[in-house]
Amino acid sequence: MKESLVQKKSFEFSLKIISLFRDLKKEKEFIISSQLLRSGTSIGANIEEATAAQSKRDFIAKMSISSKEVRETKYWLRLLKESELTQIDVKSLLLDVEELIRILTSIVKTSQKNLTQN
């Protein structure tokens, strides 16, 4: 099966989060980096699970979890940026997060609409 746009983007985002995690560890930032790694990589993991959903409701549930995780990731990135705990620039990651939020919101809303129409 061909990888979808959201699968591709979430995987690429996870790789960027892993890289940021490594950089933050070098700077001895352990708490936020761990939270960020967990939520940032969970986005794609739940999208992958959704591709094997047992039902439309299961698909919506997994995509909804991804949507929540991307918003949590946005929080941790904003916290890093505003707290100035690091000099690492996270602006591009914040743009990636916004794009993932838009995509996942659209997927969840469309899927919910299609579920109620059937």
NORBELKA-V847222 format. One record per residue. N is the residue number from 1. RES is the residue in three letters. PSI is psi as a letter, one per 30 degrees, with the letter a starting at -180 (* if undefined). Layout:
[[N	RES	PSI] [N	RES	PSI]]
This chain:
[[1	MET	k] [2	LYS	k] [3	GLU	k] [4	SER	l] [5	LEU	e] [6	VAL	e] [7	GLN	e] [8	LYS	e] [9	LYS	e] [10	SER	e] [11	PHE	e] [12	GLU	e] [13	PHE	e] [14	SER	e] [15	LEU	e] [16	LYS	e] [17	ILE	e] [18	ILE	e] [19	SER	e] [20	LEU	e] [21	PHE	e] [22	ARG	e] [23	ASP	e] [24	LEU	e] [25	LYS	e] [26	LYS	e] [27	GLU	g] [28	LYS	h] [29	GLU	j] [30	PHE	e] [31	ILE	d] [32	ILE	e] [33	SER	e] [34	SER	e] [35	GLN	e] [36	LEU	e] [37	LEU	e] [38	ARG	e] [39	SER	e] [40	GLY	e] [41	THR	f] [42	SER	f] [43	ILE	e] [44	GLY	e] [45	ALA	e] [46	ASN	e] [47	ILE	e] [48	GLU	e] [49	GLU	e] [50	ALA	e] [51	THR	f] [52	ALA	g] [53	ALA	k] [54	GLN	f] [55	SER	l] [56	LYS	e] [57	ARG	e] [58	ASP	e] [59	PHE	e] [60	ILE	e] [61	ALA	e] [62	LYS	e] [63	MET	e] [64	SER	e] [65	ILE	e] [66	SER	e] [67	SER	e] [68	LYS	e] [69	GLU	e] [70	VAL	e] [71	ARG	e] [72	GLU	e] [73	THR	e] [74	LYS	e] [75	TYR	e] [76	TRP	e] [77	LEU	e] [78	ARG	e] [79	LEU	e] [80	LEU	e] [81	LYS	e] [82	GLU	f] [83	SER	f] [84	GLU	h] [85	LEU	f] [86	THR	l] [87	GLN	g] [88	ILE	k] [89	ASP	j] [90	VAL	g] [91	LYS	e] [92	SER	e] [93	LEU	e] [94	LEU	e] [95	LEU	e] [96	ASP	e] [97	VAL	e] [98	GLU	e] [99	GLU	e] [100	LEU	e] [101	ILE	e] [102	ARG	e] [103	ILE	e] [104	LEU	e] [105	THR	e] [106	SER	e] [107	ILE	e] [108	VAL	e] [109	LYS	e] [110	THR	e] [111	SER	e] [112	GLN	e] [113	LYS	e] [114	ASN	e] [115	LEU	e] [116	THR	f] [117	GLN	f] [118	ASN	*]]
